[in-house]
Amino acid sequence: FVCSLLSSFSSLFFLYYVSSFALSGIHCRITTVSDVPVKAGESVSIPCLYEAQYRDDVKYLCKGYRWAFCKTVIRTDQEPCSGRFCISDDKEQRIFTVTIKNITDEDSYFWCAVEISGPDVKKYFQLSLTTGTPSLFVSQKEIAGPQGGSVTVLCHYNYPKVPQWCRLGSSCATDEIGSIDGTTVKINASVPDVLNVSMIELRTESSGWYWCAEGGFQMPVHVTVSQNPDTDVSYATIVRNEHAGAETKVETVTQKIYICFIFYILTITLTVYLAQQDCIPTESVTYSTVVRTSNMQQMVHN
């Protein structure tokens, strides 16, 4: 009976382990590229999307084919750049980005990882090094456009099948006219080996990481949507008005200082004059006063 019970318990434990492993494989806690073709000596930036519960945890890049023996090369709780490696964490979009510069044949296998209390969360990606032109590359790895405007990316490829245009952690667009997260995407593959991707009616939510994907390769592209130019003009106008107001205030203060200075001089002059009157006979005071008043009146009329 005991042996039968242990056997049943072992079977249940095995099923639980297998199901847990399968579910964890379906629900990826980090999403990133799988294989990026890159030319030797160039640089590449890899985005790693993580789940919300890891927003405040330390992220890092680990170098090596096997996780058990990989070496940490950069972390978010240290300097943002170290040697050929840089790292940044956009907690709002839940994406940390690692940049690898001056790539060599030793830069092939890496892991995006998040440090947690239990076993660290990780995701593997590979760089396929080439000395010539990569089989998949883009015209611009970083591109910006205004809100309500558009951007265009050219994906160059060397495959019989046309690549896809995808957003990190979201969907892909393959039709001539499609949509990704509310942003209209137009795809034109009329030119051989070139995929022309246009994103129109851009919104601020359109900012983020995208990639061209084909043949098992992905080429990341970062899209930045800038503020509407009309808003910028209004802001500039407000700034100019504030400056104009400041200049008016300065002029007003200057005028007040000048008036006070004149009043001060007149006060001193009048004080000296009155002091001198103590030495003048009384009968001459009236005469002198009349004369001076007349002079002052003449001066006023003049």
MARVEX-822335 format. One record per residue: residue in three letters; x, y, z of N, C-alpha, C in turn. Coordinates in steps of 0.02 Angstrom, whole numbers, padded with zeros to 5 digits, always signed. Example, Ala and Ser with C-alpha at 12.3 -4.5 7.8 and 13.67 -1.06 7.14 Angstrom:
2
Ala+00660-00284+00390+00615-00225+00390+00660-00165+00390Ser+00642-00112+00354+00684-00053+00357+00645+00002+00394
END
This chain:
302
Phe+00041-00060+00000+00000+00000+00000+00043+00063+00000Val+00096+00063+00042+00141+00122+00046+00175+00133-00021Cys+00199+00079-00053+00233+00085-00118+00185+00113-00170Ser+00122+00090-00168+00072+00115-00216+00058+00188-00205Leu+00055+00209-00141+00043+00279-00125+00100+00323-00148Leu+00161+00300-00136+00220+00339-00159+00222+00344-00234Ser+00203+00290-00268+00203+00290-00341+00152+00341-00367Ser+00093+00342-00336+00041+00390-00357+00064+00462-00344Phe+00096+00473-00286+00120+00540-00269+00174+00563-00319Ser+00218+00517-00337+00271+00534-00385+00241+00552-00453Ser+00189+00516-00474+00157+00530-00538+00124+00599-00537Leu+00091+00615-00481+00058+00680-00476+00110+00736-00476Phe+00165+00726-00440+00219+00777-00439+00248+00787-00508Phe+00256+00733-00545+00284+00737-00613+00237+00777-00658Leu+00172+00762-00654+00123+00798-00695+00122+00872-00677Tyr+00126+00887-00612+00127+00957-00591+00188+00993-00618Tyr+00246+00961-00615+00307+00991-00639+00304+01004-00714Val+00279+00954-00752+00275+00962-00824+00226+01017-00843Ser+00167+01019-00810+00118+01070-00826+00143+01139-00808Ser+00178+01146-00752+00205+01211-00732+00257+01234-00782Phe+00298+01189-00805+00349+01206-00853+00318+01228-00919Ala+00265+01192-00940+00231+01208-01002+00199+01277-00998Leu+00165+01291-00942+00132+01355-00934+00182+01412-00932Ser+00238+01402-00898+00289+01454-00895+00318+01467-00964Gly+00320+01416-01006+00346+01426-01074+00298+01465-01116Ile+00232+01456-01103+00182+01493-01142+00181+01566-01121His+00187+01579-01056+00182+01646-01030+00252+01673-01019Cys+00279+01708-01067+00347+01733-01063+00349+01796-01019Arg+00393+01796-00970+00398+01852-00925+00445+01906-00952Ile+00487+01888-01000+00528+01936-01037+00521+01921-01111Thr+00511+01973-01150+00504+01966-01223+00559+02007-01257Thr+00594+01975-01303+00645+02010-01340+00656+01975-01407Val+00706+01998-01444+00722+01967-01508+00752+01898-01496Ser+00755+01858-01548+00786+01792-01542+00854+01790-01578Asp+00859+01823-01636+00921+01821-01674+00926+01885-01717Val+00980+01922-01708+00990+01985-01744+01054+01981-01786Pro+01048+01988-01852+01109+01990-01893+01143+02057-01887Val+01208+02057-01877+01244+02120-01866+01314+02114-01897Lys+01338+02170-01923+01404+02172-01953+01457+02185-01901Ala+01514+02152-01908+01569+02160-01860+01591+02232-01856Gly+01603+02256-01795+01625+02324-01784+01568+02374-01773Glu+01507+02354-01787+01450+02399-01778+01421+02392-01708Ser+01369+02432-01695+01335+02430-01630+01263+02408-01641Val+01233+02381-01589+01163+02360-01592+01131+02371-01524Ser+01067+02392-01525+01028+02400-01464+00973+02348-01462Ile+00967+02314-01406+00918+02260-01398+00868+02280-01344Pro+00803+02283-01361+00752+02298-01311+00727+02234-01276Cys+00716+02239-01211+00691+02181-01173+00629+02204-01135Leu+00571+02178-01154+00507+02195-01122+00495+02149-01063Tyr+00476+02178-01005+00465+02137-00946+00396+02151-00917Glu+00373+02108-00873+00307+02115-00843+00307+02168-00788Ala+00247+02192-00772+00240+02249-00727+00268+02236-00657Gln+00266+02175-00634+00290+02162-00565+00365+02169-00558Tyr+00401+02174-00615+00474+02181-00612+00496+02253-00624Arg+00449+02301-00621+00465+02370-00637+00522+02398-00594Asp+00522+02382-00530+00572+02412-00484+00631+02366-00471Asp+00634+02309-00504+00690+02263-00494+00750+02281-00538Val+00807+02254-00519+00869+02267-00557+00869+02225-00621Lys+00886+02257-00676+00892+02222-00740+00966+02219-00759Tyr+00984+02167-00795+01054+02160-00815+01061+02119-00878Leu+01120+02123-00908+01137+02085-00968+01190+02035-00950Cys+01177+01972-00968+01224+01918-00953+01250+01889-01019Lys+01315+01880-01023+01347+01857-01085+01369+01785-01078Gly+01349+01743-01126+01367+01673-01125+01313+01629-01155Tyr+01333+01571-01181+01286+01526-01213+01240+01492-01162Arg+01269+01469-01107+01230+01435-01056+01219+01482-00997Trp+01158+01481-00972+01139+01526-00918+01181+01514-00855Ala+01195+01452-00840+01232+01436-00778+01302+01464-00778Phe+01329+01478-00837+01399+01500-00841+01406+01570-00873Cys+01351+01605-00882+01356+01671-00914+01384+01722-00865Lys+01410+01776-00893+01443+01828-00853+01406+01893-00860Thr+01389+01924-00803+01354+01988-00804+01402+02043-00828Val+01379+02081-00878+01423+02133-00907+01397+02204-00892Ile+01333+02212-00876+01306+02279-00861+01242+02269-00821Arg+01230+02316-00772+01171+02313-00729+01141+02383-00722Thr+01075+02386-00708+01042+02450-00701+01056+02484-00634Asp+01082+02448-00585+01098+02479-00521+01170+02503-00517Gln+01204+02503-00574+01272+02528-00578+01275+02583-00631Glu+01335+02601-00652+01343+02652-00704+01307+02629-00767Pro+01275+02676-00804+01236+02657-00863+01279+02629-00920Cys+01343+02645-00920+01388+02618-00972+01451+02591-00939Ser+01474+02535-00965+01536+02505-00942+01571+02472-01001Gly+01626+02501-01022+01662+02475-01080+01619+02480-01143Arg+01606+02424-01175+01568+02423-01237+01493+02413-01225Phe+01472+02412-01163+01402+02396-01147+01367+02455-01112Cys+01304+02466-01130+01263+02516-01098+01194+02486-01084Ile+01160+02514-01033+01094+02489-01015+01051+02547-00990Ser+00987+02546-01007+00939+02596-00983+00872+02561-00971Asp+00833+02589-00925+00769+02557-00906+00713+02608-00912Asp+00667+02596-00958+00607+02637-00965+00551+02603-00927Lys+00541+02625-00865+00493+02592-00821+00421+02605-00843Glu+00410+02660-00878+00342+02675-00901+00320+02625-00955Gln+00365+02611-01002+00348+02562-01054+00369+02492-01035Arg+00402+02485-00979+00425+02419-00954+00473+02386-01004Ile+00521+02426-01027+00571+02400-01074+00640+02423-01051Phe+00685+02376-01041+00755+02396-01031+00794+02379-01093Thr+00838+02424-01112+00874+02420-01175+00948+02412-01162Val+00979+02364-01194+01051+02354-01189+01083+02369-01256Thr+01138+02405-01254+01175+02423-01314+01244+02391-01312Ile+01262+02359-01366+01327+02326-01372+01365+02361-01429Lys+01423+02388-01413+01462+02427-01462+01520+02386-01488Asn+01542+02405-01548+01602+02375-01579+01600+02299-01573Ile+01550+02270-01603+01537+02198-01596+01592+02156-01627Thr+01613+02104-01592+01664+02057-01616+01635+01987-01621Asp+01676+01940-01643+01651+01871-01651+01639+01837-01583Glu+01660+01870-01529+01647+01842-01462+01579+01864-01434Asp+01547+01911-01469+01482+01937-01446+01426+01901-01483Ser+01411+01841-01461+01361+01801-01496+01300+01784-01454Tyr+01310+01766-01391+01256+01740-01350+01247+01782-01287Phe+01185+01803-01275+01170+01847-01218+01103+01828-01188Trp+01092+01855-01126+01029+01846-01090+01006+01912-01063Cys+00943+01931-01077+00911+01986-01041+00885+01956-00976Ala+00899+01988-00920+00881+01958-00856+00857+02010-00806Val+00814+01987-00760+00790+02028-00705+00806+01992-00640Glu+00836+02029-00593+00856+02001-00529+00798+02004-00480Ile+00776+01946-00456+00721+01942-00408+00742+01898-00350Ser+00697+01891-00301+00714+01853-00241+00723+01778-00256Gly+00683+01752-00303+00690+01682-00322+00738+01676-00380Pro+00731+01623-00420+00772+01617-00481+00759+01676-00528Asp+00813+01706-00552+00806+01766-00594+00767+01751-00658Val+00729+01801-00680+00691+01796-00742+00739+01813-00799Lys+00737+01774-00853+00786+01782-00906+00757+01764-00974Lys+00789+01791-01026+00771+01774-01095+00833+01778-01139Tyr+00843+01727-01179+00903+01720-01220+00894+01753-01287Phe+00948+01784-01313+00949+01808-01382+01019+01799-01411Gln+01023+01800-01476+01085+01786-01511+01100+01840-01563Leu+01165+01855-01571+01188+01899-01624+01224+01858-01676Ser+01202+01862-01739+01234+01826-01794+01281+01873-01830Leu+01345+01863-01818+01396+01908-01844+01412+01893-01917Thr+01423+01946-01955+01442+01940-02025+01494+01994-02042Thr+01538+01979-02088+01588+02028-02109+01563+02070-02167Gly+01512+02046-02202+01484+02082-02258+01417+02113-02239Thr+01375+02125-02290+01309+02154-02278+01264+02102-02246Pro+01231+02118-02191+01186+02070-02158+01128+02052-02204Ser+01100+01994-02194+01044+01971-02235+00979+02008-02220Leu+00978+02044-02164+00920+02086-02146+00947+02148-02111Phe+00931+02206-02138+00952+02268-02105+00902+02323-02124Val+00905+02379-02085+00858+02434-02095+00895+02498-02113Ser+00858+02544-02143+00889+02608-02162+00906+02650-02102Gln+00865+02647-02050+00876+02684-01988+00855+02641-01928Lys+00899+02637-01879+00883+02599-01819+00845+02641-01769Glu+00848+02707-01777+00810+02753-01735+00778+02805-01780Ile+00714+02816-01771+00678+02864-01814+00627+02901-01773Ala+00614+02964-01791+00567+03006-01753+00519+03041-01801Gly+00459+03053-01777+00409+03088-01817+00362+03127-01771Pro+00327+03178-01798+00283+03219-01757+00216+03184-01745Gln+00184+03204-01692+00118+03178-01677+00070+03197-01733Gly+00033+03147-01758-00011+03158-01815+00023+03150-01882Gly+00089+03145-01882+00127+03138-01944+00141+03065-01961Ser+00197+03053-01994+00214+02985-02015+00289+02975-02015Val+00309+02912-02015+00379+02892-02022+00383+02834-02071Thr+00440+02827-02103+00450+02773-02152+00515+02737-02137Val+00511+02672-02137+00570+02629-02125+00578+02583-02184Leu+00640+02576-02208+00655+02530-02263+00691+02469-02235Cys+00660+02411-02242+00690+02349-02220+00719+02313-02281His+00785+02304-02281+00819+02269-02336+00828+02196-02316Tyr+00811+02151-02360+00814+02080-02344+00839+02040-02403Asn+00859+01979-02388+00886+01933-02439+00852+01865-02431Tyr+00785+01867-02433+00746+01806-02425+00691+01805-02478Pro+00668+01746-02496+00613+01743-02545+00547+01768-02517Lys+00539+01766-02451+00477+01787-02419+00485+01858-02392Val+00430+01897-02400+00431+01967-02376+00430+01968-02300Pro+00471+02010-02268+00472+02014-02194+00407+02042-02165Gln+00401+02034-02101+00345+02063-02064+00369+02125-02027Trp+00321+02168-02011+00335+02226-01969+00297+02216-01904Cys+00333+02211-01848+00303+02193-01784+00322+02244-01731Arg+00280+02246-01679+00295+02287-01621+00312+02241-01563Leu+00362+02261-01524+00383+02222-01467+00326+02212-01418Gly+00310+02149-01404+00257+02133-01357+00187+02141-01385Ser+00181+02153-01450+00115+02163-01480+00109+02121-01543Ser+00074+02147-01593+00059+02109-01654+00104+02128-01712Cys+00093+02096-01769+00131+02109-01830+00083+02132-01885Ala+00110+02168-01932+00071+02190-01991+00102+02159-02053Thr+00061+02125-02092+00085+02092-02153+00047+02115-02215Asp-00013+02141-02206-00053+02165-02263-00028+02233-02287Glu-00052+02253-02346-00032+02318-02373-00054+02375-02328Ile-00112+02369-02299-00136+02418-02250-00160+02381-02188Gly-00129+02396-02133-00147+02362-02071-00144+02411-02012Ser-00145+02384-01952-00144+02426-01892-00108+02389-01836Ile-00068+02426-01799-00036+02399-01739-00050+02446-01681Asp-00087+02423-01633-00105+02462-01574-00136+02530-01592Gly-00178+02530-01642-00213+02592-01661-00176+02636-01710Thr-00115+02619-01728-00076+02657-01777-00080+02624-01845Thr-00099+02661-01896-00105+02634-01963-00036+02619-01992Val-00029+02561-02022+00034+02539-02052+00022+02522-02125Lys+00061+02552-02169+00058+02537-02241+00123+02503-02262Ile+00116+02447-02296+00174+02407-02317+00176+02403-02393Asn+00234+02419-02421+00244+02416-02493+00305+02374-02508Ala+00295+02320-02544+00351+02275-02562+00361+02272-02637Ser+00345+02327-02672+00351+02327-02745+00424+02327-02768Val+00468+02355-02728+00540+02355-02745+00570+02290-02721Pro+00606+02254-02764+00636+02190-02744+00682+02197-02684Asp+00675+02152-02636+00718+02147-02577+00715+02208-02531Val+00663+02248-02539+00654+02306-02496+00582+02309-02472Leu+00572+02312-02407+00506+02320-02378+00499+02391-02354Asn+00452+02428-02384+00440+02498-02366+00383+02500-02316Val+00398+02519-02255+00348+02521-02201+00335+02594-02182Ser+00272+02615-02187+00252+02682-02167+00202+02678-02109Met+00216+02714-02056+00170+02720-02000+00141+02790-02002Ile+00075+02796-02010+00043+02861-02019-00004+02876-01961Glu-00022+02941-01957-00065+02964-01902-00036+02943-01834Leu+00027+02960-01825+00062+02940-01764+00030+02971-01702Arg+00031+02932-01649+00009+02956-01583+00068+02948-01535Thr+00061+02979-01477+00115+02972-01428+00123+02899-01406Glu+00067+02862-01407+00070+02791-01390+00106+02750-01443Ser+00118+02779-01501+00153+02743-01554+00228+02737-01540Ser+00253+02776-01494+00324+02773-01476+00340+02704-01447Gly+00398+02678-01466+00418+02613-01439+00463+02575-01487Trp+00471+02511-01474+00516+02468-01512+00476+02425-01562Tyr+00501+02423-01623+00473+02382-01676+00530+02342-01707Trp+00513+02296-01752+00566+02262-01790+00539+02231-01854Cys+00585+02225-01901+00573+02186-01962+00593+02114-01945Ala+00551+02067-01965+00564+01997-01948+00555+01952-02008Glu+00605+01910-02020+00601+01861-02074+00659+01812-02069Gly+00645+01750-02087+00696+01699-02088+00727+01684-02021Gly+00689+01695-01967+00715+01684-01900+00754+01743-01872Phe+00763+01796-01912+00800+01855-01890+00751+01912-01875Gln+00773+01956-01830+00737+02018-01815+00787+02076-01815Met+00765+02133-01840+00806+02193-01838+00768+02248-01802Pro+00788+02265-01740+00750+02314-01699+00756+02385-01727Val+00701+02422-01720+00697+02492-01739+00659+02529-01684His+00687+02585-01660+00653+02625-01609+00619+02685-01641Val+00554+02692-01628+00514+02747-01655+00497+02795-01598Thr+00511+02860-01609+00494+02911-01560+00446+02960-01591Val+00390+02972-01558+00340+03020-01581+00349+03084-01541Ser+00366+03138-01576+00378+03202-01542+00313+03240-01533Gln+00316+03292-01492+00257+03333-01477+00234+03369-01540Asn+00168+03382-01543+00139+03417-01600+00172+03486-01608Pro+00193+03505-01669+00226+03570-01680+00182+03628-01658Asp+00115+03623-01666+00071+03678-01645+00078+03693-01571Thr+00084+03639-01532+00092+03647-01460+00158+03682-01444Asp+00210+03665-01483+00275+03696-01473+00272+03771-01486Val+00235+03791-01540+00229+03862-01557+00195+03900-01501Ser+00140+03871-01474+00104+03904-01420+00149+03913-01359Tyr+00188+03862-01345+00234+03866-01288+00286+03920-01299Ala+00312+03924-01360+00362+03975-01375+00331+04045-01367Thr+00268+04053-01388+00234+04117-01381+00227+04136-01308Ile+00209+04088-01267+00202+04100-01195+00268+04122-01166Val+00321+04090-01185+00387+04108-01160+00406+04178-01180Arg+00392+04196-01243+00408+04263-01267+00368+04315-01228Asn+00303+04300-01215+00262+04347-01178+00288+04356-01107Glu+00311+04300-01078+00339+04305-01010+00401+04348-01010His+00442+04340-01063+00502+04380-01067+00484+04454-01076Ala+00433+04466-01119+00412+04535-01130+00386+04565-01065Gly+00348+04527-01027+00323+04551-00963+00380+04566-00915Ala+00431+04523-00916+00489+04534-00872+00525+04598-00891Glu+00532+04610-00958+00565+04671-00980+00525+04732-00960Thr+00458+04729-00965+00416+04785-00944+00424+04800-00870Lys+00427+04746-00829+00437+04755-00758+00504+04788-00743Val+00556+04768-00780+00622+04798-00769+00620+04872-00786Glu+00587+04890-00842+00583+04960-00861+00544+05000-00809Thr+00491+04972-00782+00451+05007-00731+00492+05019-00668Val+00530+04969-00647+00572+04977-00588+00625+05030-00599Thr+00654+05031-00659+00705+05080-00676+00677+05151-00673Gln+00617+05160-00700+00585+05225-00698+00573+05248-00625Lys+00550+05201-00584+00537+05218-00514+00601+05240-00479Ile+00655+05204-00493+00719+05221-00462+00741+05291-00484Tyr+00731+05306-00548+00751+05372-00575+00711+05428-00542Ile+00645+05417-00535+00602+05468-00504+00622+05478-00431Cys+00636+05424-00396+00657+05429-00326+00722+05468-00320Phe+00767+05456-00367+00832+05491-00366+00822+05566-00376Ile+00779+05586-00424+00765+05657-00436+00733+05688-00374Phe+00686+05652-00344+00653+05678-00284+00703+05687-00228Tyr+00751+05640-00223+00802+05645-00172+00846+05707-00183Ile+00865+05720-00244+00907+05779-00260+00868+05843-00244Leu+00804+05845-00263+00764+05904-00249+00757+05915-00174Thr+00748+05860-00137+00742+05865-00064+00805+05894-00034Ile+00862+05869-00055+00926+05894-00029+00934+05968-00047Thr+00918+05986-00108+00924+06056-00130+00879+06101-00089Leu+00816+06079-00078+00770+06120-00039+00793+06126+00033Thr+00821+06073+00061+00846+06075+00130+00903+06125+00137Val+00950+06125+00090+01006+06172+00091+00980+06243+00084Tyr+00932+06251+00040+00904+06318+00028+00871+06345+00091Leu+00831+06304+00125+00797+06326+00185+00847+06341+00241Ala+00899+06302+00242+00951+06315+00293+00984+06382+00283Gln+00992+06401+00219+01024+06465+00204+00978+06524+00222Gln+00912+06511+00222+00866+06566+00236+00873+06591+00308Asp+00899+06551+00353+00908+06574+00423+00957+06632+00428Cys+01001+06643+00379+01051+06696+00381+01028+06759+00344Ile+00969+06758+00313+00943+06814+00275+00894+06854+00317Pro+00898+06923+00316+00851+06965+00355+00779+06949+00335Thr+00733+06965+00382+00663+06948+00372+00633+06985+00314Glu+00651+07051+00308+00621+07089+00254+00643+07066+00186Ser+00701+07037+00183+00726+07013+00118+00697+06945+00101Val+00671+06911+00150+00646+06844+00138+00587+06846+00091Thr+00541+06895+00106+00480+06899+00065+00498+06917-00006Tyr+00543+06963-00013+00563+06985-00080+00598+06928-00117Ser+00644+06898-00082+00681+06843-00114+00635+06786-00133Thr+00587+06773-00089+00541+06717-00103+00500+06731-00165Val+00477+06795-00169+00436+06813-00227+00476+06807-00290Val+00538+06831-00287+00581+06827-00347+00591+06756-00368Arg+00607+06715-00321+00621+06644-00338+00559+06609-00363Thr+00502+06627-00333+00439+06597-00355+00425+06618-00426Ser+00438+06680-00440+00427+06704-00508+00472+06668-00556Asn+00534+06662-00534+00582+06625-00576+00559+06555-00589Met+00534+06524-00537+00511+06455-00544+00451+06453-00590Gln+00406+06505-00584+00348+06507-00628+00370+06517-00700Gln+00420+06561-00709+00446+06571-00776+00476+06508-00804Met+00509+06473-00761+00538+06410-00783+00484+06360-00802Val+00431+06360-00763+00376+06314-00777+00344+06332-00843His+00331+06402-00853+00299+06422-00916+00345+06409-00974Asn+00410+06418-00965+00457+06404-01019+00457+06330-01034
END
